Amino acid sequence: MLVSLESVKQYLRVDSSYEDGLISSLVKSSEMLCCEVARISDEKWDAVCDETNNEGEIVRIREIMRVAILYMVGYLYEHREEADHHDLVITLRSLLFSIREGIF
């Protein structure tokens, strides 16, 4: 997991553990969709999640992915009933454009 449950709960300003299951599911879904949008392979994702890997490109990808994941979790958490997934993907493409594989 690139972002911890505790950091996501802090980002969402959630104090209780009542919705931990929901939030964990949203984090996992967010990670998967962000990887798809960024076209990150499983091998590169493993390198990004490895906190001991401090290569310049990996660190840059890690920070951008954290922002995108937090954005997506926040969006899905706040718009549970009426989330516009098309607009969400368009926003993620904008956030992740600089690290999308195969663009340059």
N, C-alpha and C positions, 0 to 999 in steps of 0.2 A: 504494500500500500504506500503510495507516494505521499498521501496526506493522512494523518492520524485521525481517528474518531474524535479525540479530544480537541484537536485544532479545528476540525470542521464544526464541532459543537460551539466552540468559542466564536468562530466566524458567524455562525447562525444565531448566536446569543441564546443558546439552549442550555439551561442549567440542570435539568433532570435527566435521568436515564430512561425515561418512559419511551422515548422514540429512538433509542439506540439502534434497534433493528432496522427501522425505516431509513435512518441516516446512513447506516452501513451499506444498505442496498443501493441508496442513491450514490454513494461514493463509488461503489463497484461499477455501477452503470455508467457513471460519469467518466471513470478511467477508461472503460472499454470504448465509449463513443469518442472520447478525445483522442485515443490511440488510432481509431479508424479515420477520423477527420484529418489527423496529422500524418496518417499513413506510416505510423511507426511499427516496425517489425517486433515480433516477440523478443528477439535477441537484443534489439536496441532498448526496448522497454525494460528488460532485465538490467541493462547497464544504467539506465536512468534511475531506476529504483534502488540501485546499489549506492548507498550514501557514501561509501568509501571511494567511489570513482569520481575524481575531481578533474577530469579532462574538461577543457574549456567548453567544447560543444555540448557535452553531456550536462554540465552545470547549467548552461543556458537553456537547454531543452527542459531540464528539471524544473527550473523556476517558471518558465512559461506554462508548462503543463500544470503546475500547482495553481496558478492563477486561473487557468481555464477550468480545471476540476472544481475549484471553489466556486467559480461563477456558475457552473452548471448545477452543482448541488444546491446552491442558494436559489437559483431560478426554479428548479424542480420542487424544492421544499416549499417555497412561497406560492407557487402556482400549481399545486397538486391537482386541483380540479380542472383547470383550464389551460394547461401548458400548451404553447404553440411550438411544436417540435421543429417545424420548418424554420421559423425565425431563430430558434435556438441553434440549429445547425449552421445557419448563415452567420450568426454571431461567433460561433466557435471557429468557423473557417477564417474569419477576420482575425480572431485572437491567435490562431495557430498557423497563420499563413507563413510566417517567417521560419518555421521549423518543419513545414510539410515536406515529406520525402518526395523526390521526383519533380519538384517545382523548378529548381535551378539546375 
